[in-house]
Amino acid sequence: MEMLRRLQAERPLVFWLVLLVGFWVAFRLLIFVAELILGPFGLPGWAPLALVLVGLVVVARRQDSR
């Protein structure tokens, strides 16, 4: 964690680029897992995206209520 704080202070552009790529990879991984789970049910192609977005909203609402 200290390394990320130091990177943010010394090289903010690299820090934000690493953060953006990390979020993108994590989102793609969540979509892949949702596709694996929902694949056998024959749902439309947007169903995994909807499942991931609903899950993120639920997590955000639970964080907000604490």
C-alpha positions in Angstrom: 0.0 0.0 0.0 2.9 2.3 0.8 4.3 1.7 -2.7 1.0 2.9 -4.3 0.9 6.0 -2.2 4.5 6.8 -3.1 3.7 6.1 -6.8 0.7 8.5 -6.6 2.8 11.2 -5.2 5.8 10.8 -7.4 4.2 9.7 -10.7 0.5 10.5 -10.7 0.0 9.7 -14.4 1.5 6.2 -14.0 -0.6 5.7 -10.9 -3.9 6.6 -12.6 -3.0 4.4 -15.6 -2.3 1.4 -13.4 -5.5 2.0 -11.5 -7.5 2.3 -14.8 -6.0 -0.9 -16.2 -6.6 -2.7 -12.9 -10.3 -1.7 -12.9 -10.7 -2.7 -16.5 -9.1 -6.2 -16.0 -11.2 -6.8 -12.9 -14.4 -5.8 -14.7 -13.6 -8.1 -17.6 -12.9 -10.9 -15.2 -16.3 -10.4 -13.5 -18.0 -10.4 -16.9 -16.2 -13.7 -17.8 -17.2 -15.4 -14.6 -20.8 -14.2 -15.1 -20.8 -15.6 -18.6 -19.6 -18.9 -17.3 -22.3 -19.0 -14.7 -25.2 -17.8 -17.0 -24.0 -19.5 -20.2 -26.0 -22.8 -19.8 -29.3 -21.0 -19.3 -29.5 -19.6 -22.8 -30.0 -16.0 -21.7 -29.4 -13.0 -24.0 -25.8 -11.6 -24.4 -26.4 -8.6 -22.1 -27.5 -10.8 -19.1 -23.9 -11.2 -17.7 -23.3 -7.4 -17.9 -26.7 -6.8 -16.1 -25.8 -9.3 -13.4 -22.4 -7.7 -12.8 -23.9 -4.2 -12.7 -26.7 -5.2 -10.3 -24.0 -6.9 -8.1 -21.9 -3.7 -8.1 -25.0 -1.6 -7.2 -25.9 -3.9 -4.3 -22.3 -3.8 -3.0 -22.3 0.1 -3.3 -25.7 0.4 -1.5 -24.5 -1.9 1.4 -21.3 0.2 1.7 -23.4 3.4 1.8 -25.6 2.1 4.6 -22.8 1.4 7.0 
